[in-house]
Amino acid sequence: MGTADPRALAPGAQIRSLMRRLDRATLSTGMAGDSGWPYGSLVMAATDQDGSPLMLLSDLAEHTTNLKADPRVCLLFDGTAGLAEPLTGARASVLGRVEKIGDERLAERYLRRHPSARMFAGFGDFNFYRVAVERAHIVAGFGKIHWVEAADILSERAPALEEAEAGIVAHMNEDHTDANQLYASVLLGREGTGWEMTGCDTEGCDLRLGGEIARLDYDAPVRDADETRKALVGLAKHARQSAAE
């Protein structure tokens, strides 16, 4: 139980894990106009339930001007932070096409991940975008290099869980703050008190404390609210047992 090492997963699952456990990426777009120069910028990212990247972008930003002219993008998710030898760590370049979205569920999923973005989300020149993933390139250490198609990157959708997610997260943050804290401090070894859940999907749940984020993976995939409840109860029980030892 805990956060899986992306390097121990199949290439597609490695990529999905990186996207889910990182909250930022380098966005590369092609400069609009005649130059065609590549342009890289930092963006705060979240994911949809299936792993598709989500972004909140300003119309005034250079990258937004670029993607309106050409929707093709690359997002680099870098999982090498903190490693003594960064080139041994996992990183993924995710290629796809951006599409503006007006889906309230996706907007709320992003804003739970990045609560400070709520002050911008209502501005007329900010919009939410989803990246329709086409393929990705994963480098997970020396010689561990793969091109992977979207079908092997994105997880199968679970409509019942997508509908129930907001309620599950609210319930955990209102009635089970002790469990959230156990997940973070005991199972993930994270410091600080007051951890909150920001999202849950078929493979795990996401936690946040201030500017810190954490990812907790389940032992097995879930499909709906009942299976999620059982997984979270099991994790809390395991954490309490570990804390008592």
N, C-alpha and C positions, 0 to 999 in steps of 0.2 A: 504494500500500500504506500502511496506517496506520489511523487513526481517521477515518471519514467525517464530514464536517460534516453534522449532521442537517438543516440548512436547505437542503442541496442534494439531498435525497432526496424521494421521493413522500411525501405526508402520513402514510400508514400506516407506512411504513418509518422516517420521522422519529420517530414515537412509539416504535416498537420499539427504535430505536437509543438513544433517551434512557433507556428502561427498562433496557437492557442495560449502558449505560456509567455509570449513576449508582448509588450504593450506599445512597441514602437518599431518603425521600419524605415529604411531608406527608399524613398519613392523616386524612380527614374522615369522621366518623360522626355519626349523629343521637343526641342525648342520650336515653337510655332514660327512660321515665316520661312525664309529661304535658307537659314543657317543649318538646320537639322542637327545642331549640336545636342548631345545628351545632357540632361539637366537633372541633378540629384538633390533631393531635399528630405529633411526629417519630417515624418508624419507620425501622429499617434494613431495606433491601429487597434481594432477589436476584430472579432470574427463572428460570423453567423453560426448557427448551430452545426452546420455541416463543415465548417472551417473556412468558408469564403471570407476574405478580408473585408472589413468595413472601415470607412474613413469619413471624417467631417472636414470639409475643405472650404476655404473662403474663395469667392469669385475673384477677389483681388490678388490672390496668390499667383506667382509665376507658373507653378505646376498646373493650376486649374486652367489657365489660358492655354497651356500646352495640350492638356488632355481633351479640351473642347475641340481642338483642331485634329487631334489624333488620339483616340481613346485607348490605344495600346500602352500598357505600363509594365514596369518591373518593380516588384517590392523585394528588397533584401531584408530577410529576417536573420539577425546575427545572434547566435547563441553562444558566442565564444567569450563573453564577459567573465572576468575573474580567473581565466585559465592562465597558468604560467606559460603555456605554449598554445597561443590562440589558434594556430593552424591545425591543431588536433581536434578542435571543437566543431560542432555542427553549424552550418549556415545554409540558407536556402534562398535562391533567386526565383521568385514566383511571377510568372508571366500571365497576363490576362488583359481583359478590356474592361474599363470602368463604365458603370451605368449609374446615373442619378436615381435615387430611390426616395419614395415618400412613405415607406412602410413604418408605421409607428412602433411595431414590435422591434424592428431592427434598430431604430433610433434609440429606443429605451435600452436595448442591449448594449449599444455603444456608450450611452451616457452613464449607465451603471459602472461600466469599466473605467470611464473617464469622467467622474462627477464634476470636475472643474469646467468641463466643456459645456455645461448647461447654460453658462452665462453667454455663450456665443451661439448656441443652437437655435435660439429664437430670432437671430438677426437675419434680415432679408438676403444678405449676401453670403450666407453660409448654407451649405447643402450636404446631405449625406450621400455617400457613394458606396457601392458594392463592387468588388472586383470579381468578374466572371472568370475564374481560373481556367487556363487552357493547358498549361504544363509548367513544370518547375525543374530547377537544377539544384540538387542537394550535394554538398560536400561535407562529409561527416568525419573527416580525418584523412590522412594520407592514403590514397588509393581507394577510398570509399566515396566514389563519385558516380552519380546517376542522373539521367534525365527521366522524369516521371510524368505520365499523363494525368489529366484532371480526374479521371475515373478512379485512379489509385490513390489520389490525394484527399479528395473530399469524402466525408463519411456519409452513410445513408441517412436521409432525413427521417425524423420521428415527429410527425405532426402533433401527436398527443402531448409530447413533451414540450414542443415549441409553444403550444397554447398554455401549458401549465407553468412554464418557467418563472414568469414574473411572480406568480403566487407562491411558488416554492421558495424563491429568494426572499420575498417579504416575510414569509413565515419563519424562515431560519434567522433572519435578522431581528425579528420582533420577539420571538419566543424561544430561540435556541442559541443565544449568543455564546453560551458556555460551550456548545458543540463546535461552533466556528473557531473559538479560541483553541480548543483541543486539536482541531485539525491543523491549525497553523503552528502552534507551539510544540505539540507532541509528535505529530506525524510528519511535519515538514521541518521541524527544528528552527522555526522563525521566531524572532524576538518581538517584543511589544505586546500590548494588550488592546483589545478593541477591534479585532479583525472582523470584517463583515464579508458576507458572500455577495458577489456581484453577478454571478451567472452559473448556470449548470447546463450540461449537454449530455449526450449519450455516453461520453467517456470519462467525465469528471466534472469538477466544479472549480470556480475561480474565486479567490479571496483578495481583499485589499485592506491595507491599513495606511492611511495617509498616502504617501507616494510609493509605497511598497506593494507589490502584487505577488501572488503565489498561486500555484496550480496544484490541485490534488486529483490524482487519477483514481478511478474505481478499479476493482479487481476484474470486473466484467462489464460489458456495455449494458445500458438500461434503455428502455423504450418509452416509458410513461412516468406519471407522477408516483404511482405505487412502487414501481421498481426503483425509482430514485430515492424514495423514502426509505426503502429497505437498505439500499446501499449506504445512505448517510447514517442511518441508525447503526449499521454494522461498523462503519468507520469510527463513529463516536464510542461505541463499545470497545473496540480495539484500542483506541487512544486512552480510554480510562484504565483499561487493564495495563497498558504499557506504563502509564503514569504512576500506577500503584506498585509496580515492581521495584 
